[in-house]
Amino acid sequence: MPHQFTITEPDLSKFKALTEPAQVVDERGQIVGHFVPYFEPPPEDQCPYTPAELARMRVESGGRSLDEILRDLGERK
């Protein structure tokens, strides 16, 4: 588990406003680390299927081979 420490205002506001990684430096400008803001993907980036639906799809049989699809599209003879 990584170490944790508490950031107090006004620094907290600066960190909350970040949308991309940033270097953390001390008063002399020496790099002490990097901060990567937490990112929660928007709902449209999340898988629309439940774990049960994905499991069912993995074992599902049927469909057509790539050759059959390409033949129907006129790509192969």
C-alpha beads as a LAMMPS data file, in Angstrom:
LAMMPS data file: protein, C-alpha beads

77 atoms
76 bonds

1 atom types
1 bond types

-500.0 500.0 xlo xhi
-500.0 500.0 ylo yhi
-500.0 500.0 zlo zhi

Masses

1 110.0

Atoms # bond

1 1 1 0.000 0.000 0.000
2 1 1 1.447 3.401 -0.928
3 1 1 2.077 5.976 1.777
4 1 1 -0.563 8.646 2.249
5 1 1 -0.362 12.192 3.527
6 1 1 -2.890 14.968 3.946
7 1 1 -2.862 18.084 1.785
8 1 1 -4.478 21.130 3.346
9 1 1 -5.956 24.232 1.749
10 1 1 -4.937 26.166 -0.356
11 1 1 -2.815 23.409 -1.929
12 1 1 -5.790 21.053 -2.041
13 1 1 -7.607 23.411 -4.422
14 1 1 -4.597 23.416 -6.740
15 1 1 -4.498 19.618 -6.846
16 1 1 -8.249 19.307 -7.394
17 1 1 -8.046 21.652 -10.393
18 1 1 -5.457 19.491 -12.181
19 1 1 -6.648 17.520 -15.196
20 1 1 -3.297 16.034 -16.213
21 1 1 -0.124 14.821 -14.448
22 1 1 2.057 17.420 -12.720
23 1 1 5.456 17.566 -11.033
24 1 1 5.503 18.337 -7.323
25 1 1 8.446 20.509 -6.292
26 1 1 9.707 21.910 -2.996
27 1 1 10.373 25.587 -2.252
28 1 1 13.756 25.379 -4.036
29 1 1 12.241 23.922 -7.198
30 1 1 13.563 20.420 -6.577
31 1 1 11.269 17.685 -7.850
32 1 1 9.904 15.600 -4.991
33 1 1 7.432 13.553 -7.018
34 1 1 4.655 13.460 -9.533
35 1 1 0.938 13.804 -9.071
36 1 1 -1.515 12.024 -11.358
37 1 1 -5.131 13.111 -10.879
38 1 1 -7.702 10.389 -10.321
39 1 1 -9.697 9.809 -13.473
40 1 1 -13.120 8.192 -13.573
41 1 1 -14.102 7.273 -17.124
42 1 1 -17.395 8.713 -18.282
43 1 1 -20.273 6.219 -18.492
44 1 1 -20.054 5.994 -22.301
45 1 1 -16.499 4.587 -21.978
46 1 1 -17.639 1.741 -19.748
47 1 1 -18.621 -1.682 -21.040
48 1 1 -22.376 -1.825 -21.678
49 1 1 -22.555 -5.564 -20.881
50 1 1 -22.898 -7.211 -17.484
51 1 1 -20.353 -9.861 -16.412
52 1 1 -23.042 -12.536 -16.975
53 1 1 -23.679 -11.330 -20.539
54 1 1 -19.947 -11.346 -21.301
55 1 1 -19.599 -14.895 -19.954
56 1 1 -22.510 -16.042 -22.118
57 1 1 -20.982 -14.411 -25.218
58 1 1 -17.637 -16.152 -24.613
59 1 1 -19.188 -19.610 -24.889
60 1 1 -21.749 -18.779 -27.569
61 1 1 -21.318 -20.673 -30.814
62 1 1 -22.487 -19.829 -34.281
63 1 1 -21.874 -16.910 -36.529
64 1 1 -19.847 -16.862 -39.737
65 1 1 -16.168 -17.136 -40.510
66 1 1 -14.209 -14.149 -41.781
67 1 1 -13.904 -15.862 -45.182
68 1 1 -17.699 -16.125 -45.426
69 1 1 -18.170 -12.468 -44.509
70 1 1 -15.542 -11.291 -46.990
71 1 1 -17.038 -13.495 -49.712
72 1 1 -20.459 -11.915 -49.089
73 1 1 -18.887 -8.477 -49.302
74 1 1 -17.261 -9.403 -52.600
75 1 1 -13.739 -9.229 -51.195
76 1 1 -12.943 -12.910 -51.836
77 1 1 -14.039 -15.419 -54.398

Bonds

1 1 1 2
2 1 2 3
3 1 3 4
4 1 4 5
5 1 5 6
6 1 6 7
7 1 7 8
8 1 8 9
9 1 9 10
10 1 10 11
11 1 11 12
12 1 12 13
13 1 13 14
14 1 14 15
15 1 15 16
16 1 16 17
17 1 17 18
18 1 18 19
19 1 19 20
20 1 20 21
21 1 21 22
22 1 22 23
23 1 23 24
24 1 24 25
25 1 25 26
26 1 26 27
27 1 27 28
28 1 28 29
29 1 29 30
30 1 30 31
31 1 31 32
32 1 32 33
33 1 33 34
34 1 34 35
35 1 35 36
36 1 36 37
37 1 37 38
38 1 38 39
39 1 39 40
40 1 40 41
41 1 41 42
42 1 42 43
43 1 43 44
44 1 44 45
45 1 45 46
46 1 46 47
47 1 47 48
48 1 48 49
49 1 49 50
50 1 50 51
51 1 51 52
52 1 52 53
53 1 53 54
54 1 54 55
55 1 55 56
56 1 56 57
57 1 57 58
58 1 58 59
59 1 59 60
60 1 60 61
61 1 61 62
62 1 62 63
63 1 63 64
64 1 64 65
65 1 65 66
66 1 66 67
67 1 67 68
68 1 68 69
69 1 69 70
70 1 70 71
71 1 71 72
72 1 72 73
73 1 73 74
74 1 74 75
75 1 75 76
76 1 76 77
